Structure formats: structure tokens, C-alpha cells
Amino acid sequence: MGTVNLPQLGQFTESLAKMLDDGIEIKRALRVAGESMAAPANRRFAERLRQALLAGEDLSAADLSASLPPFYLTTLQCGLLTGRLPQALAAAAYYIRQVLPVRHTLQQYGRYCLAAYLVCIVVTWVFRHPPSFLVLSVLTGLYVLPRRLEPLAYARDVVLAKTPFVGTWIQQVALLEFFSCLEICYDSTLSVPVMFASSLRGVANRFLRGQLERSQAAVERGESFADALRQARFIPRGMIADLQVNELCGKLELSFHGFAQELRKLIEAKLEPVKALAAGWIISVGIILPLLVVLPAFLKVDWLLAYLLLLSGYLWMGCVYMAVVNYSQKAAAVNCWWNGLRDSKELPP
């Protein structure tokens, strides 16, 4: 179907949610929302989604999964299962507006780096400079192979989830994906294991999804939500304690809604720092590093290489400064909530 246009997809999702919430028939709402999009790829997506929804297809198994993230399709599937499609579309629209553009930008950075490495490989091969050719080939493989081999993709997700700062953001996004789906699924006709499994498919990071799968096995054994989620080590203890209290009171939906709401604020606060660090990454890995490898094949000027290294250092200092300043301005209040969850103690079982 091609790559969808994210701003148009967000507008389509919000328009569809509004029409369904106002009681307009889903068939008509899909047609009207789809016709409002200009990009051909988005119109094809809207038509394919309309066919899948009217036919009752499993969205995760359809060819729609090739052009959209798991969370988007999972929220729609949860909305269909529970009769809460407007709420599911609203959650998906937020995801498109806030989280998805950052991931899309990082993917574009990766493609740019790959193109830079391929050009440098051709240049070094033409001018017969074997060391640079070997180094650039290895760096290119590090970008290409995770897209082709599942074990390497899993290893990449492990590294991302455990990297300081970025790893915390990845964990928060995974929790947002999980609890947003639970918020839609809860208090419906779905059984608890089905509700848990349906929400689990929305988590994009393979490593964190694997940890939550341990909790799914505990839920299927009949354990409580709080006891099951203890199996996922990245979930803060304060969340477990809050879940345990509301589960005893029969008000789990309060935890799901509260977590999703606060996590949205946290992620919004971290968008600017992530963009700043991503800019430093693309300039360093996509421009400066290839130059450091290729230039020795043509020039023997040590001061130029030293200048590039110094430029890289100043670049990262500037990016880190921007990240810290922007994050401090936007996350002062809500970050206290997250740190409180991590530092708090669980209630006794």
C-alpha cells in the first residue's frame, strides 16, 4: 500500500473518531474520512481498512500491518472487540500525533545513514582503499541486518530498552501502549486472559513485550493483575502497588486510565530531548563518521581529522545541553510522579 502520510493519517483517525462518537454509521464515516485525504497511499489505506472492518477481518493478520505500527492496529482491534471504537480511535490519533512522528524520523535517519554508507563504500571501492571499505561494510550491515533477521532485531530492542535516558523513554512508550489498550479493553465482555493478550500485541519493543508475556502466562494461571505484572521487571513498583489497591477495590479502570494519562504527559515532555539527541546521532553517524573513514584515502592532513573529531564533540555537547534544558522545562512536575513510582514500595501481598 505504500508509506502513509502521518499528518493525514492523524486527521483521518480523529475525524473517524468524532463521526462515530456522534452516532454516524461506520460505513459512511469510513467513506467520508477516506475521501478527505489527498495522498494516494492514505486513500488506499482507508479503503483497505474499510473493507477489513466491514468484513470482520483480524486487522493484525491483514496486510495493513505492513504499513502501520502494532499499536495502531491493536487499539482498533480492541475497540472492535469491546464496542469502544471511538475511544480506540482517539488513543490511536494521539499516538500518531505524538509518538509515531519521532519513530518515523528515527527511521528516516537510519535510511539516510545507510545511503551515506553505501555512497562511501562505492567511493572507497573505486579508489581502492580496503580498510575503509571493510569498516563501512560492517557499519552498513549493522543497519541492514536488524531489518532482515529477527534475532538481531530483538538484540537491537534490548539495547534500546537498556540505554540510559532513551531506554526509559522506550519503557514509558511501551507502558503507554499497554495500558492504553487495557483502558479500552477493561470492563467489557472480554475475559481477562483475552484482554491481556489483546493489549500485549500493541507493545512494539520485542524485549519489553517478551517480559510482559511472562505476565500473560501468570494471568492465564489465574493470578491477579498485580501479581502477574510483577513478572515484568521494568514496571515500577509504585504501579504495582496502585494496581493492587484498585484491584482489591474492584476499580482497576482507575489505574489504567491514570497511568495512560500521566504517561502521555511524560512522553510529550521527552519528545524534544529525543529529537535533539537524534539530530546529534544522524550528523555524527551519517556525516562525520563516514568522513573520518573515507578522508584518509585522499588526504593526509591530520588537522582535518582532529577538527572533525572536535566538531563531533561540540555537536554532542550542544545536543545534550538542548536535551537537558528542554526536558527540565517540560517534565518538572510529571517526572516527580514517575520517580515516585520507581521509589515507592509495594504493598504486602
N, C-alpha and C positions, 0 to 999 in steps of 0.2 A: 504493500500500500504506500510505501514511501515514508519519509520523515514528516511527522505532523508539525504544524506551526503552533508553538506553545501559547502565545497570546490568544490566538484564535480558538485553540482548544479550551483555554480557560473561560473565554467568553461563551463558547458553546455550552460548557458544563454548567456555568452559572445561569444562563438563560433557560436551560432544560430544567434545572432545579426549581427555578422560580415558576415556570409554567406548570410543572407537576404539583408544586405546593399550592397553586391556585386552582387545582382541580381539572386542568386541561388533560385530555386523553393522551396517553403516552405516544400513540402512533402519530397523532397530529403534532405533538410537541417535538418529537424527533425530526419530523419533516421540516417544520418551521425553523428550528435551531440549526439544522444542517444546511438549509438554503441560505442562511445568513453568513456563512463562511466563504471567504474568497479563495483560499488556497485549494487547488485540486486535491492534494493529498488529504486535507481535512474533510473535504466533501465526500471523498471515497471512504474515509474512516467513519463518518457519520452514517453513511448508507449501510456500511457493513455492520455497524453497531445496531442500527435499526433492525436489520434482518436477523441478527443474533438474538436480540431481545424479544422480538415478535415470535421467533421460532423456539424460544426457550432453551437456547444453547448454553453450554458451560463456557463462560467468557474466558476462563483461564486456559481452556483447551482449544479455543478458536484461534485463527490466525491473527487476531487482534493483539495477542501477546508479543508479537514480533516488533511492534512499533510503540508500545506503551509500557510503563513500569508496572511491576506486580501490584503495587498498592492501588493504583487507579482502577484496575480491573477487579481487584479483590473487594474494594469498597462497593463497586457497582453490584458485584455478585452478592455481597452481604445485604445490600439494600433490596435486591430482588427476593432473597430468601426470607427476609423479615417484613417485607411490605413497607420499608422505610427508604425508598429510593430517593426522595428529595433530600433527606438528611445525608445520605451517602454521596449524592452529587455535590452537596455543599462541602463536605470533607474533601472530596476529590478536587474541587475547584481551588480550595485553599492550598492543597498540595501542589497543584500546578503553578499557582501564583508565587509560592514562596520557596519550596524545596526543589522542585523539578528544574527550574532555570539554573540553579547552582550546579546540579549534577550534569545538566546538558552542557554548561560552559566548561566544566572539567573534561567532559568527553571531547569537546571541540579542541581543548588544549592538547589532549592526547593525540588527536589526529594531526594537529599542527606539528607537534614534536616528531611524530612518525614521518611526516612529509619532509621535515628538516633533516632527519637522519638518512632518509632514502636519497635525498639530493647529495648529501655529503658522502654517502657510500659510492655513488656514481662518480663523484669528483675524485675521490681518493683511488678508486679503481682505475680511472682513466690515467691519472698521473702516477700510478704505481707506488703507493705508499702503504705497504701491508699492515703495519701496526695500527694505523688509523682505521683502515678497512676492517680489521678484526674487532677493534673496540666498538666501532659504530654498528657492526653487525650484531654484536652481543646486546647493545643498548636497544636496537630495533627489535630483537627477539623478546626483550623484556616487555615491550609494548604490545607485540602481536600475539604472543603465545597465551597470555591470560584470556584473550578473547576466544581462543580455539580449544584450550584444554581446561576442563573443569577443575582438576586438582590445583592448577596454577591460579585459576580464578578464585578458588577457595583460599589459597595461601595469600593472595592479594587482599582479600577481605579480612583475613586475620590480622595482617599488618595494619590495615586502615583502622580496624576496631581497637587496636592496642597502641596506636600512635598518640602521644600526648596532644592534648587540645583537640586535634582533628578526630581522634578516637572517641573522645567524649561527645563530640557533635554527632558522630556516626551512631553512637549508642542512643543518644536522645532522639535522633530521627527514627531509629528502629522502635523505640518505645512509643513514639507518636504514631507510627504506622500500626503498631499492635493494639494500643489502647483506643485509637480512633475506630478501628474495626470492631473491637469489643463493645464500644459505646453504641454502635449501630446494631450489633447482634444481640445484646443483652435484653432480657425481659421480653423474649419472643417465644415462638413455638419451637425454636431450635433446642436440642439437648445440649448440655454443657460441653461434651466432647466435640460435637459438630461445630458449636460456636467457637470453641478454642481453635480447632483445626482451620476453620474458615478465616479467622483473624490471623493465624500464623502465616498464611500464604502471602499476606501483604508486606512482610518484612523482606527488604531487598538484600541486606547483607547476609551472605551464606553462613558465616561463622556465628553470628548472633541468632540467626534462625535455627541453627543446629542446637544452640543452648536452650532455646525455647521449646524445641522438640522434646527435650527431656521432661520439661514441664507438661507437655501434652500427654506423654506416657503416664505421668503421675495422675493427671486428671482422668484419664481412661481407667485407672485403677480405683477411682472413686475418692481421691484425696480432694481437699478443699483448694480453692484458688490460691490462698496464701501459702499453704504448704507446697503446692505444685510449683509456684513461681520461685520458691527458694532454690530450685534446681538451676535456674538461670542466674549465674553469679554476677552478671553485670547490672541486675536490677537493684537499685538502692534499698537498704534495709528499711528506710522510712516508708517507702511504697508498700513493702510487705506488711508493715505494722498498720498502715492505713487500710489496706485491703482486709486484714484480719478483723479490724474493728467493724468495718462496714459489712463484712460478710456475716459476722455474728448478729448484726442488727438487720440483716436482710436488705441492705441498701448498697449493694455493690456498684450500682449505676452511678452513685455519687463519686466513688473513686475513679471509675473510668472517665467520667466527664471532667472531673477536676484535673486528673493527670493530663488528659489531652489538651485542656485549655492552657495549663501552665507550660507544658512542653512547647506549645505553639509560640508562646512569648519567648521562651529560651532560644528556640531556633531562629526566630526573627532577629534576636539580638546578636546571634553569631553569624548571620549571613554576611555582613560587611567584613569581619575579620577573615572569614573563609575566602572571600573574594580577593582580599589583599594578599593572603598567603598564596593563593592560586596564581595571582599575577607574578609574584616572585618566582614561583615554580616554573611557569611557562617561559619566562625570559631566561632563567638560568639553564633549564634543561633543553629548551628548544632553540636557544640562540648562543648563549655564552659557552656552554659545554661543547657543542659541535665545533665552534670556532677554536676552542682550546685544543681540540683533537686534530683539526684539519690544517690550521695555520702553520704548524711546524713543517708541513710538507712543502710549503712555498717560501716561508720566511724564517730566518734565523735570528729574529730580533727578540731578545729576552725581555726587554722593557714592555713590549706589546702584550706578551703573555702575563706579565706581572700586572699590567694595567687592567686586563680583563678579569684577573682574579680579584683585584682591588674593587673593580666595578661590581662584581658579583657580591662581595662583602657588603658594600654600601647599599646595594639593592635589597639584600635581605634585612639589613638593619632598618631601612625605610619601611619595608613591608611589615616587619614585626612591630614597629612603632605604630603604624596605622592600625594594625590589628588590635593592639592593646588599647589604644585610645578609643577606637570605635566600640569595642566590646565593653570597656568600662563605662562609657556613656549610656549604653542601651541596656546593659544587663545588671545594673547595680542592685535593683530590688529583687528581680526574679531569680538571680543567681543565689541569693540567700536561701530561697526556697529549695533549690537543688542541693546546696551544701548541707542544709538541714536534714534533707532526706538521707544523704550519704552518711552523716554523722550520728543520726539517731539510732536508738536501739530498738530491736524488735520486741514485741510483746511475748511473754512466755507462751508456748503452745498449750 
